[in-house]
């Protein structure tokens, strides 16, 4: 039970980064034009966090 609460807290606090990472594949498929520009737009919403440097 404690482990479930800890995981839930982690995903709530870090959810925006995970969501942006999960959007990479769908945005790459539906992009009409420069796919890299769409990818950079998603990464720029995260800003200068540790996750942004991992994906970029």
C-alpha positions as a Markdown table, in Angstrom:
| # | Residue | x | y | z |
|---|---|---|---|---|
| 1 | Unk | 0.0 | 0.0 | 0.0 |
| 2 | Unk | 2.8 | 2.4 | 0.9 |
| 3 | Unk | 4.6 | 1.6 | -2.4 |
| 4 | Unk | 1.4 | 2.4 | -4.3 |
| 5 | Unk | 1.1 | 5.7 | -2.6 |
| 6 | Unk | 4.7 | 6.6 | -3.3 |
| 7 | Unk | 4.4 | 5.7 | -7.0 |
| 8 | Unk | 1.2 | 7.7 | -7.2 |
| 9 | Unk | 2.9 | 10.7 | -5.7 |
| 10 | Unk | 5.8 | 10.4 | -8.0 |
| 11 | Unk | 3.6 | 10.2 | -11.1 |
| 12 | Unk | 1.5 | 13.2 | -10.0 |
| 13 | Unk | 4.6 | 15.3 | -9.3 |
| 14 | Unk | 6.5 | 14.3 | -12.4 |
| 15 | Unk | 3.4 | 13.8 | -14.7 |
| 16 | Unk | 4.1 | 16.7 | -17.0 |
| 17 | Unk | 7.5 | 15.4 | -18.0 |
| 18 | Unk | 6.1 | 11.9 | -18.6 |
| 19 | Unk | 3.2 | 13.3 | -20.6 |
| 20 | Unk | 5.5 | 15.3 | -22.8 |
| 21 | Unk | 7.7 | 12.3 | -23.4 |
| 22 | Unk | 4.7 | 10.2 | -24.3 |
| 23 | Unk | 3.6 | 12.8 | -26.9 |
| 24 | Unk | 6.8 | 12.4 | -28.9 |
| 25 | Unk | 5.6 | 9.4 | -30.9 |
| 26 | Unk | 2.0 | 10.6 | -31.8 |
| 27 | Unk | 3.2 | 14.1 | -32.7 |
| 28 | Unk | 5.9 | 12.6 | -34.9 |
| 29 | Unk | 3.3 | 10.6 | -36.8 |
| 30 | Unk | 0.7 | 13.3 | -37.3 |
| 31 | Unk | 3.1 | 16.2 | -38.0 |
| 32 | Unk | 2.4 | 17.9 | -41.3 |
| 33 | Unk | 5.8 | 19.5 | -42.1 |
| 34 | Unk | 8.8 | 19.7 | -40.0 |
| 35 | Unk | 8.7 | 16.9 | -37.4 |
| 36 | Unk | 11.7 | 18.3 | -35.5 |
| 37 | Unk | 9.9 | 21.6 | -35.0 |
| 38 | Unk | 6.9 | 19.8 | -33.4 |
| 39 | Unk | 9.3 | 17.8 | -31.2 |
| 40 | Unk | 11.2 | 20.9 | -30.1 |
| 41 | Unk | 7.9 | 22.6 | -29.3 |
| 42 | Unk | 7.0 | 19.8 | -26.9 |
| 43 | Unk | 10.4 | 19.8 | -25.3 |
| 44 | Unk | 10.3 | 23.6 | -24.9 |
| 45 | Unk | 7.2 | 23.3 | -22.8 |
| 46 | Unk | 9.2 | 21.4 | -20.2 |
| 47 | Unk | 11.8 | 24.0 | -20.0 |
| 48 | Unk | 15.3 | 23.5 | -18.6 |
| 49 | Unk | 14.7 | 20.4 | -16.5 |
| 50 | Unk | 16.6 | 17.2 | -16.3 |
| 51 | Unk | 14.1 | 15.4 | -18.4 |
| 52 | Unk | 14.4 | 17.9 | -21.3 |
| 53 | Unk | 18.1 | 17.2 | -21.5 |
| 54 | Unk | 17.5 | 13.4 | -21.6 |
| 55 | Unk | 15.2 | 13.7 | -24.6 |
| 56 | Unk | 17.0 | 16.4 | -26.5 |
